[in-house]
Amino acid sequence: MARTKKTARVRVRARDVVGKNCTNVELSELAKRKEPSKKVIEQPSLRQFKSNQDESTTKGGTNNHVRHTDDKSKAPRGHEETLSKIQKVECNARQVYFEHLLDPDHPLNWRAQPAPGLENPGSLCYINTTVQLLYGMKCTRNLFSSGSFWQGLDLTTVHQFDMFGQKGGFIAVALHTLFQEMHLHNCRHSVESFKDVLVLHHSFRDFDNTRQQDVNELLTKLLDTLSEALRTDNKCDPISEVFRSRAISYVRCQSCHRESYNRGDWSTSLEVAITGRSIMECISAHFRLEDVHDWKCGHCKLARPAFQGFRLEPRNILIISLKRFSVNGTKNNTRVDFPFDDLDMTKFTETDEQTDPSDNKFSLIAVIQHYGASPCKGHYDVIMRTGDTTWHRFDDKHVELTNTSKLVTSDVYTIIYCRHDKLHELIF
């Protein structure tokens, strides 16, 4: 009885967060946040949102939607209604987040089942595959379905026309809304509204059409954009902590074996050419050392022969994309074998004396398959690990149990691994 009353009080407080000042709630984190709207506003149609944005651009006669503004009063003409709808979506998502914090029995705290099927009205299987993959990983599902991504998101950038510029805060909100629908209703939802928001960002303008697109390009761009949106004060964001790391280029003197190295840009996907029959042969060729002649060694103070190469900083999830398509559009249908539980990346990863050998041992968690002649034609699906010994195949609205015998085929396009010691923490 006492537990029931306590839960009821918690839920009343959750509603109070929406209807009253947040400072009345005994949570310091909520006290710091901006007061939500006093009226619970239903989420507007994101397709209508984009339609209004396009209409205002047409009337203005210029590409006004790429302009930045830091003040509502300075917003481009015709965008006030768009701004209002963005704020309503923000309010709706924040309301779910507050309720999740206050109520331990909130539906978003339940353990999620495998991703539901998604409708494909036409040429959207590449988005369906990407969304089902991210939803199927516990790390991204919990980050966006629970709303905890708000902790790293600058709320002011969500409704200051930021989605038309460099940041991707509104994409994070749209992904949260989609995950919420998939989780609470477990229905065959459509990703059309999510795509309408996605293509407003400058990185996804090439996706604003009805054609099929490259799934690996979408996956890497989406993770990179979300990483930038959630990064604050140059600190590592939750996306980079899991999916991304920097490549380290180095030159090694063949005489003294000293190295000169430089840490490069962050990368998400490792794109390897098909140079053998196994994934390890392809990876080894990708990291192959090159000869450098007459390199001036800083230690020897002389011109010396050297080796040039690169290696990766440690990462938790490794995305490997096979370069199956040539410049002229032809597809390489070579079958590439890959291990399920013992991919060892030690010799391709930056290590030190304190590195545990198990830190670079990876287990397979998913494969994305492509059927067709080119990346912008054909069809995509994903087979994903949903438990220690269970696998599911996600083919748009069709979801079915499968087994590892169907994983290694000539249709495999992207192979995704997770550190073996992080499987239960990040994946299921």
N, C-alpha and C positions, 0 to 999 in steps of 0.2 A: 504493500500500500504506500509506504514511504517512497519507494522507488517511482511509483506512478505519479505521485504529487510532484516529486523532484523533476521528472521528465516534463510534466505539464508546465511547471514554472520555467524550465529551460526554453520550451517552445514559445511561451508567452514573451520571454525576453527576445527570442529570435524575431518575433513579429514587431516588438518594440523597436528593434534596430531599423526596420524599414519605416516605421511611423513616427519615431521620436529621435531626439538628439542622441548620437552614438555615445556621448560622454556619460549617459546614464547607465551604460552597460559596464559591468565590472570586469572589463578586459582592456588592458592598456593598449593592445594592438588596435582594437576597434576604435578606441578613443581618439587615436591619431588620424583616423580616416575621415574623409569628407562625408557629411550627412547625406544619405540617399534620399531620393524623392519620397514624399509622404504618401504618394499614391502608387500602388502596385500596378505597373504598366506592362501590358502584354508586349511580347517581342514583335516588332514590325516585320513585314516581309522584306528580306534582304534583296530579293529580286526586284521588288518595287524600289528599294533604296538605290540600287544601281541604275534603274531606269530613270529615276529623278535626276541622278547625277549626270547621266548622259544627256538628258534633255537640257539641263542648265548649260552644259558645255556647248551644245548645238546652238542655243539661243545667243550665247555670248560670242560665237563665231571664232573663238580661240580655244586653245587647250588649257583652260583655266584650272582644271582639276589637278594640275601638277604644282600649283603655287602653294607656298607655305604661308601660314599665318599664325601668330601667337595670340591673337585676340579675336573674339567672336565678332566684334564690331568691324574688324578688318577682313572678314571672310569674303571670298569672291561672291559677286552678285549671283543670286539664285541658289545659294548653298545653305541658307538658313534652315530650310526644312530638312535638308540632309543632316545638318549638325544636330537638329532636334532628335532625329531618329537614332543617330549614333549614341546620343546620351541616354535614350530610352533603352537601347540594347545593353549599354553599360550598366544601367540601374538594375535591369533584370538579372544580369550575370552576377553583380555584386550582392544582390539579395540572396541568391542561392549560396554564395560563398559565406555570408554571415550566418545563415541558418546551419550550414555545414559545420562551422566553428563551434556553435553553441549547442548543437544537438547531436550527441554521439549516435543516436538511432536514425539520423538522416539517411535517406536512400543512397546518397552518394558515398556513404561509408561502407556500404555492403561490398562483399567480395565480388568482383565482376566476373561474368561468364565470358566465353570466347565472343569475339566481335560478332554482332548480328549481320545478316546479309544487307546489302545496299542495292537499291534500284539503279538500273542503268538505262536511262531514256535514250542514250545514244552517245557513243564515243567518250564515255566518262569512266571506263574501267581503270584507266591509269590513276585517277583520283580515288576511286573506290579502293584499289589495291593499297595505295599509300595510307589512306585513312584507316583501313582495317589493320594494316601493319602497326601503325602507331598506337591504335587503340588496344591491340593485342599485347603490347609491352606494358608491364605494370608501371614502369617508371614514367612514361608519357601519359598513360591513362590516368594515373593518380594525379599527376601534375596539372592536367587540364580539366579533367572531369570534376575534381574537387574544388577547383578555383584557387588552389594554392599559388598558381602562377601570378596572382595579383600582387603577392608580396614583392616580386621583382619587377613589376610593371609600373612605369610612370603614368599614373592615371590621366595626367594633363595632356599627354600625347595622344590618348585614344580619341579625344573629341576635338582636337585642334587641326583637323585636316591632315594629320600626320600620316594616315594611310595613303595619301597621295604623294608622299615624299619618301624619305629614306627608311624610316622605322616601320615595323610591322606589328604594332601593338593591337590594331584592330583585327588582324588575322588571328592573333592569340585568342581574342574574345570570340571570334567566329568559330574557332576550333573547339573552344569550351562549350559553346552552344550546341554544336553538332554532337560532341561526346555526351553531353547531358541528354539529348534526345535518344541517342543510341543506348545509353545505359538505363534510363528510367522507363523507356517504353519497349526496348528490345524488339524494335520493329524494323521493317524494311524501309529505311529512310532514304531520301535522295540527297546527294551532295551538290545539287544545282545551286542552292543558296550560298553554300560555302565557296563554290567557284566564283559566284558573282562578286563576293568580297575579295577573294584572292587576286583577281585580275585588276583590282584597283591599285595594287602595289606595283611600282615600276619594274620590279624583278620578274613579274608574271604577265606583262603586257602581251607577250607572244602566245600566251595560253587563251587569250580572249577571242576564241573562235570555236567552231564546232568540229574541228579536226582532232584526231587522236594525237597524243603527245608522248614524249619519252618519259617513262615512269621514273627512271633514275635521275633525270634532270629535275623533275618535280620534287622528288624526295630530298635531294641535296639542297635545292634552293629553299624549300620550306623549312628544313632544319636550320639552315644558315640565317634565314630571316627571323625565325623565332628566337634564335640565339641572340641576335642583335637587339631584338625588342626587349628581351628579358635581362639584358646586361646593364648593370648600374655601377657607376663610379669605377669603370674599367676592371670590375671584379669578374671572376669566372661565373657564368650563368649556368642554370641547371641543365640546359641542352648541351653546352660544351663539355660539362663534367662527364657526360655519358657518351656522346657521339663524336666529339671532335678533338683533335689535337694538332700540333704543328709539325711540319716536316723540317728536319734538321739536315741541311746540306753541309758536306765536309770535304776537305782535301787532306789526304794522308801522304806524308813524305815516305818514299820507299827506302830511304836511307836511315833516318832516325825514328821513323814511324810516329812522329808527332802529328797531331791533327789541328787544322784550322777550320772552325765551323761557324755556321750562321743559322739562327732559328728563323724559319720562314713564316709564311702565312698559315692560318688555321685551315685545315681541310676536314671534310666530312666523309667523302667516298674515295676509296682507292680504286682507280680505274686501270685495269691491267689488260694487256694484249694477250690473245690466245696464242701462246708460243709452245704449248705442249699439251699432253693429255691429262695432266693433273693440275690442280690449283696451285700446288707448291712450285711446280715448274714455272708457271706463269708469274707467280710472285717473285721467285728468284731472278727471273729475267728482268722484271720491273726494277729490282733493286741492284742490278748488275753494275759493278764498278767500271769506270771508264779511265783510260790512260790519259795522263796530262804530262806533256813534255815541257822541260825547262821552267818548272814552277819554282819561284823563289821561296825557299823555306825560311821561315822566320827564325828557326832554331839553328839550322846549319849555316845561314847567311850566304847560301849559294843556290844556283839554279839546279834543281833536282828533278828527276822523274817522280811522278806522284800518281795516286789514285784519287778519283773524284766519285763521290756517291752521296746517298742520302739515307736517312732512317727516320722512323716515326717516334714521336713522344708516346708514352703509354696511353692507351685509351681503353674504355670499358666495352664498347660495342664497336665492332669492326664491320664496315659495309664495303664489300668488294663487288665492283661492277666489271663484267666481262665486255671487252670491246668487240662485240660481234658484228658491228656495222662499219663498212669502209666508207671512204669519202664519196665514192660513186653510188652508194646506197645498197650494195650487195651485202648479204648476210652470211657470216661464218657459222655453219651449223655443227661445228666440231663438238663432240661431247667431252666435257671436262669433268674429271672425277674430283671429289673433294671429301675430306674426312668429316665425320659427324661430331666427334668428341675430343680430338687431340690435334687441333691445328696449333703448331708451335711457331710463334712469331718472335722468338727471343733474338735471333740474329738480325732481325730487321727493326728492332726497337731500341731506343735509348735506355741503357741500364746503368746501374752503379753497384757498388759493393753491397748495398742494403736491399737491392731488388730481390724479391722472392721469385724463384724460377716459375712458380705457378701463376705469377701475375701476367704472363704472356702466353698462357695456354687457353685456347678458345674452344667453345662448343657451339655447334650449329643451332640457330634458332629460327631461321626462315630462308626461303628461296623465292624469288620473284621470277615467274616464267613469262616468256613472250612467244606468242604464236603468230607468225606472219613473216613478210619479206623485209619490212623496214620498221624502225622504232615508232614511226608515226602512222603505221597501218597495222592491222591485226588485232590481237587481244592480249590482255595481261591478267594473271591471277597470282595468288600468293599461297604457299603452303607454309604454315607456321606451327612452331612448337607451343603447345598450350598446357603442358605438364611434363613431368619427368619422362614419361613414356608415351604421351599422347600428342598427336598432330592433327591439325584441321586444314582443310583446303577451302579457301575463300575465293569464290568465283562470282563476283557481283552479289546477287541475292541468294545464291546457292552456297550453303555452308555444310560441309560433310567431314566426317572422320576419315582419316587416311593413314598411311603407314610410310615408313622410310624407304620402302622399295620403289616408291614413285618419285623420289626426290632427284636422283641423278639422271638427267635427260639432256638432250641436245637443245632443249628450249630454255634452260636455265640462263637467266640474264643477270640477276643480282643475287649475291650470296651474303647472308648476314650472320655474323658470329657474335657471341657474348663471352666475356671472360668466364671461365668455368666456375670460379669461386663467387661470381656475382649473379648466377642464374636466378636464384630464388629471391634475391634482393631487387633485381631490375626487371625480370621477365615474367615470372609467374609465382 
